[in-house]
C-alpha cells in the first residue's frame, strides 16, 4: 500500500507555468508570465485548487509521463465536494500556488 499524504501529479507543461520563488504567499523575485520556460520546472508544488464546486488542496509532484494540461488528484486531496443543491450558482475555477 502506498501512502500518498495528499500528493497528486502535474504535467510538465503546467508545472512550467506555475510561479516559483514564493514565500508566505508572495513572489520574492520578479514574475515572468512565461513561467519557468527554459529552466527546469519545479518538482513539487503546494497548491489550493477550486474546480467545478470542489475545494482541493495538497501538493503536486511533477510527472513527465502525463499528457499535456493534466493534473491528477487523489480522493484524499478533495476537502469540499460540490453541493448538488447549489447547481444554479456559478463557480470559479482557480489554482493557487502557495
N, C-alpha and C positions, 0 to 999 in steps of 0.2 A: 504494500500500500504506500502511495506517495503522499506526503504531507505538503500541500502547496502553500499554505499560510497566506492566502489572499493574493497569489501571483497568477496573472494571466499572461498572454502573449500579444506582442505588437509586431506588425510587419516593418521591414527596414525603411520603406518609403515614408511611413507615418512617423516612425521614430526620428527620422532626419528633420522633420518639420516641427518637432516639439522644441520649445525653448530650453536652453541649457543655462547653467550658471544662475540658479535660483537659490535665494537664501531668505527664509521667513516670508515666502510668497512673493518676493520681488526679485527682479533681474539685477544681478550685481555687475553686469557688463552690458555694453550696448547690444541691442537685439537686432538680429538680421532676419528680415522676413523670409529669407530663403532657408532658414533653419540651419542645419549643420551640413549642407551640401558641400562636398569637397573634403569634409572631415569624417571621422568615424562617428556613427550615430551613438547615442547613449545606450548602454547595455541594460539599464534598469531605470524605470520612470515611475515615480509615485504620482498618483492622479486621483481625481474625483471626476466622475462622468455622469451626466444626466442624459438618458436616451429613452425616448418614447414613454415617458412617465415613470421610468425606473431610475433609482439612485444607486450608483455603483462606486465602490472605492477599493483601492488596493495598489498594487504595483504591476507594471507591465514589464516583462522580460523580452528583450529583442529576440525574435525568431526569424532568421534569414530564409527559412524554408517556406514561410507563409506567402500566399499570393499578395500582390499589392493591395493597399487600402483595407487591411484586415486587422481586426483585434479579436482575440478570443478571451471570453470572460468565464470564470468558473462560477458555479452557483453560489458558493460561499462569499463571493465578492458583491453580490446584489444585496443591498441593505434595505431598500424600499422597493416594493413591487407596485406596478401600475394598478390604480384603483378603477375597476371597470365601471363604477357608478359615476365617475367623473369623465366619461367619454366625450362629453360635449365641450370640454375645455382644451384649449390649445396648449401644447407643451413645447418647450425649447430644448434642443439637444446641444450639449456642450461637453468639452473635455478640458479640465483644468489641471495643469501640471503644478504640483506643489513641492 
